[in-house]
Amino acid sequence: MRLGDLLKAAGVLQTGGEAKQVIQAGEVKVDGAVRTERGAKIRAGQIVTYAGKEIQVEAKA
């Protein structure tokens, strides 16, 4: 899943435009490192952090 899509699916942000803004502003971390690419691929086992919230990415069953 792409980083911007994950933030929307998790309910952290409402729109793709919001996701683009916060990601490009360097406000989102993946496994503790800032990611500024909205299309960055996020895989199972990774942890995405934004605004003090952590999203643990799990594999589909």
Backbone bond lengths (Angstrom), bond angles and torsions (degrees), N, CA, C in turn:
res aa  C-N    CA-C-N  psi(-1)  N-CA   C-N-CA  omega(-1)  CA-C   N-CA-C  phi
1 M - - - 1.442 - - 1.529 108.04 -
2 R 1.298 115.62 147.26 1.459 119.97 178.50 1.533 110.03 -82.85
3 L 1.324 114.93 151.58 1.455 121.38 -174.61 1.530 112.56 -56.39
4 G 1.313 118.30 -48.01 1.462 121.49 179.86 1.520 112.41 -61.19
5 D 1.326 115.96 -40.56 1.468 120.94 179.05 1.528 110.99 -66.45
6 L 1.326 116.50 -36.97 1.457 120.15 179.32 1.521 111.13 -63.86
7 L 1.317 117.41 -43.71 1.462 120.60 -179.80 1.529 111.27 -62.43
8 K 1.321 116.67 -36.72 1.474 119.99 177.05 1.531 110.57 -71.36
9 A 1.327 117.66 -45.79 1.462 121.68 -177.73 1.523 111.89 -63.19
10 A 1.332 116.68 -32.93 1.464 120.95 -179.80 1.525 111.89 -79.32
11 G 1.337 116.85 -6.44 1.455 120.88 178.82 1.520 113.93 79.34
12 V 1.319 116.70 12.54 1.460 120.93 -179.92 1.526 110.36 -75.89
13 L 1.324 116.54 -36.52 1.462 122.76 177.54 1.522 108.81 -129.40
14 Q 1.327 115.70 155.63 1.463 119.99 -176.61 1.522 114.35 -88.99
15 T 1.351 117.01 -35.66 1.464 119.16 -172.84 1.527 111.89 -131.25
16 G 1.316 114.50 163.39 1.454 120.35 175.40 1.520 111.86 -64.89
17 G 1.321 116.27 -32.06 1.461 120.58 178.45 1.519 111.53 -65.00
18 E 1.326 115.91 -41.89 1.474 119.74 176.40 1.519 110.29 -63.06
19 A 1.331 116.12 -43.71 1.464 120.88 179.82 1.527 110.41 -60.21
20 K 1.311 116.57 -44.93 1.465 120.96 179.86 1.529 110.51 -58.80
21 Q 1.320 117.09 -45.06 1.461 121.15 -177.97 1.520 112.48 -62.81
22 V 1.330 117.68 -49.10 1.466 119.54 -176.18 1.529 111.83 -71.14
23 I 1.328 116.57 -33.69 1.465 119.65 178.41 1.527 109.92 -68.09
24 Q 1.327 117.14 -48.52 1.459 120.32 -179.25 1.525 112.50 -66.47
25 A 1.332 117.56 -24.68 1.464 121.73 177.96 1.535 111.49 -80.08
26 G 1.329 117.24 -2.99 1.460 120.72 178.16 1.515 114.14 79.33
27 E 1.327 117.24 23.55 1.467 121.58 -177.17 1.522 113.87 -91.31
28 V 1.339 117.36 -2.07 1.461 121.12 -176.84 1.530 109.26 -116.29
29 K 1.337 114.79 135.19 1.464 120.14 177.90 1.516 109.85 -118.09
30 V 1.324 115.61 145.12 1.453 122.10 173.71 1.523 106.27 -122.07
31 D 1.315 116.12 119.69 1.466 121.83 -175.87 1.524 111.69 51.92
32 G 1.326 116.40 39.41 1.458 121.76 175.62 1.517 116.12 85.30
33 A 1.330 117.96 -5.39 1.460 121.59 -179.61 1.528 110.40 -111.17
34 V 1.327 116.36 135.98 1.469 120.81 179.11 1.520 109.11 -64.01
35 R 1.341 115.69 133.31 1.475 121.99 175.26 1.516 107.77 -120.40
36 T 1.305 117.30 131.38 1.462 120.88 -178.30 1.523 112.40 -115.18
37 E 1.322 117.72 10.82 1.463 121.67 178.59 1.524 109.62 -104.42
38 R 1.325 116.28 113.13 1.463 120.72 -178.72 1.526 111.52 -59.75
39 G 1.320 116.99 -32.44 1.462 120.91 -177.54 1.519 114.09 -89.50
40 A 1.338 118.03 9.76 1.466 120.78 179.40 1.525 109.49 -58.40
41 K 1.317 116.32 133.84 1.467 121.17 179.73 1.525 109.88 -77.04
42 I 1.320 115.25 129.94 1.451 121.89 179.01 1.529 107.10 -111.77
43 R 1.330 114.96 131.68 1.459 119.98 -175.25 1.532 111.40 -118.23
44 A 1.320 115.17 164.66 1.464 121.36 178.53 1.524 110.09 -54.93
45 G 1.323 115.40 138.85 1.449 121.08 178.84 1.516 113.70 96.71
46 Q 1.329 117.21 -15.05 1.453 120.10 179.72 1.532 110.40 -83.71
47 I 1.334 115.15 155.09 1.463 120.99 178.43 1.526 108.11 -119.18
48 V 1.326 115.51 123.92 1.463 122.30 179.00 1.521 107.97 -106.03
49 T 1.333 116.07 131.59 1.463 121.17 -178.46 1.522 109.67 -122.05
50 Y 1.344 115.43 132.37 1.465 121.56 175.98 1.524 108.21 -151.22
51 A 1.304 117.40 131.14 1.473 124.01 176.09 1.528 112.38 52.07
52 G 1.320 116.04 40.16 1.453 120.46 177.73 1.516 115.13 79.92
53 K 1.319 117.00 1.58 1.467 121.15 179.62 1.525 108.88 -105.78
54 E 1.333 115.30 138.14 1.463 120.75 176.65 1.513 109.86 -108.25
55 I 1.315 115.39 136.46 1.460 121.57 175.95 1.528 106.81 -116.77
56 Q 1.327 116.13 115.24 1.463 121.51 177.31 1.526 107.21 -89.81
57 V 1.313 116.68 119.69 1.462 121.10 -177.52 1.514 109.39 -85.94
58 E 1.339 115.65 126.14 1.460 121.64 -179.31 1.516 110.56 -116.77
59 A 1.310 115.48 152.45 1.463 121.40 178.31 1.520 109.46 -72.72
60 K 1.329 116.00 150.09 1.465 119.88 174.60 1.514 109.48 -68.36
61 A 1.319 114.81 145.66 1.477 119.75 179.65 1.501 110.43 -82.62
